[in-house]
Amino acid sequence: MVPEAIGSLLLFGLLFALMMIKIPISFALGISSVITAIYLKIPLLIIFQKMVSGMNSFTFLAVPFFILTAQIMQEGGISDKLIQFANVIVGRIRGGTAMVNIIASMFFGGISGSSAADVSSIGAMLIPAMEKEGYDKDYSVAVTVTSSVQGVIIPPSQNMIYYSLAAGGLSISKLFLAGYIPGILLGVSLMIPAYYIAVKRDYPVGKVISLKESMSIVKDAILGLITVIIIIGGIIGGIFTATESAAVAGVYALFLTIFVYKNMTLQKLKNVLVSSSKTLAMIMAIIATSSSFGALLAYLKVPTLVANFFLSISDNPVIIMFMINVVLILLGMVMDMGVLILLLTPILLPVATSVGIDPIHFGIIMVLNLGIGLCTPPVGTSLFIGCAIAELPIEKSIRAFIPFYASMIILLIIIIAVPQLSLWLPSIIAH
């Protein structure tokens, strides 16, 4: 067996072996990279240089600012305002609190860019509230967890930034714009089974809010949603880069929560900084080690081998995309989303583009696929958080997820089949 083949087996074998014994993913990536480099007689200095260069990106600086902004808005009470706003829009219909949950996730996802943050903040309030109103616990968890996937698609999405970096610097503004229509369609597709089940089980109708109270709620919520306008409008209008817009949004969010909402105390600000630092440290470690892992993938010509393997089976774009989606969904069930984007993009993007898939379109397909994995056992992060909040064993929740899984899979097929759902907005707005 040639050294390259042994090197590839060693690289992936070590990674999965270390993951199986519960070694943190960043350490698993780094250890497997170092040992494989030693076997291939690649100087370790090169491996460590790749780790540093992976983080040495102006675009990557957007990630800590987005994380900080999301934490400020969460601690500062923005999620409360968005839930109240969603209640004004859809709260009065049958199963209104479930609809509020989905709409609130759509709004909060546009601020946090994180499924886990969405479940943690909105779920902590709405899952107990839904139970109190008479909703079944498994239904409440299913609605909360699946609707949180909107956070990874609707901009600003940290995962889109990872994809941009892994794809060699694709336009972040185009990726952000490409996520709007699929993200909104995801919300609509989840509201259909949520409403059907609510009617079938005779869940309660939400209360009617007075016009005066509604106006006050809308005003407060719009102030929070301006954060998204700063980010997206600044990038699209050419006023800011993605990094600059994230920083400006963070300053605005801090001003808003301190001087307008008046919810941000010194203790809460300390919590924001500590929590953001922990999250950022984890992300930086993953990006650094995945950069060295990716460099070894390129050295071993793994992307070329994978592309040749897929094309040896068929050159039909439909069959190729079917195989890619199966791989993404299966891996999304067992590995972290950000890691998979960083590792799989250099491997699968050339395959997708070889059969005519636009790189921007493929980014949406990849993120939605892996977003479904966040709701799926055995490693679905959002699923674990939702079940922990509800104190519900995962195995007792899965049946309630089936209608929502079906809606997401159908939407995924539609997005793959109709590229303009992802590409239309970037084609008319982005420069």
Secondary structure, DSSP 8 states (H G I E B T S, - for coil): --HHHHHHHHHHHHHHHHHHTT--HHHHHHHHHHHHHHHTT--HHHHHHHHHHHH--TGGGHHHHHHHHHHHHHHTTHHHHHHHHHHHHHTTSBTHHHHHHHHHHHHHHHHH--HHHHIIIIIHHHHHHHHHHT--HHHHHHHHHHHTTHHHHSSS-HHHHHHHHHTTS--HHHHHHHTHHHHHHHHHHHHHHHHHHHHHTT--B-----HHHHHHHHHHHHHHHHHHHHHHHHHHTTSS-HHHHHHHHHHHHHHIIIIIS----HHHHHHHHHHHHHHHHHHHHHHHHHHHHHHHHHHTTHHHHHHHHHHHH---HHHHHHHHHHHHHHHHTTS-HHHHHHHHHHHHHHHHHHTT--HHHHHHHHHHHHHHHTTSTTT-HHHHHHHHHHT--HHHHHHHHHHHHHHHHHHHHHHHH-THHHHHHHHHT--
